[in-house]
Amino acid sequence: MPQVIIANRLTDGRVVFLADGDAWASSVNDARVEEPGAGADELLSIAQRLEAQQQVVGAELIDVSVDGGEILPTKPREAIRATGPTNRPDLGKQAGNE
């Protein structure tokens, strides 16, 4: 199953995803996707280096599915983290707030 890196940005606590160019993106759809094994291990290594530089905290690999070009976390916890609060649809990323 494909994987991406999820973490929390230290400057504001927002959930971010490791994207191409060792950058952090606020949308899971901008995340760099790799298959388990060497590709995912490389992502984790990059994330750990950036975590040591105090850009993010809690960097970890999560499983995703790719459906029609859309990246979707497979577990409910990460799906909630990717979109924002579940109790207020007018807040968070699902409301267009970054």
Long-range contacts (C-beta under 8 A, 24 or more apart in sequence): 1-36, 1-63, 1-64, 1-65, 1-74, 2-33, 2-34, 2-35, 2-63, 2-64, 2-65, 2-66, 2-71, 3-33, 3-34, 3-35, 3-36, 3-40, 3-43, 3-61, 3-62, 3-63, 3-64, 4-28, 4-31, 4-32, 4-33, 4-34, 4-43, 4-61, 4-62, 4-64, 4-71, 5-31, 5-32, 5-43, 5-44, 5-46, 5-47, 5-59, 5-60, 5-61, 5-62, 6-59, 6-60, 6-62, 6-73, 6-78, 6-81, 6-82, 7-47, 7-51, 7-56, 7-57, 7-58, 7-59, 7-60, 8-56, 8-57, 8-58, 9-55, 9-56, 10-54, 10-55, 10-56, 10-57, 15-81, 15-82, 16-56, 17-82, 18-43, 18-46, 18-47, 18-50, 18-59, 22-46, 22-50, 24-50, 24-55, 24-56, 26-93, 26-98, 27-93, 28-64, 28-71, 28-72, 28-73, 28-82, 29-69, 29-70, 29-71, 31-64, 31-71, 33-64, 33-66, 33-71
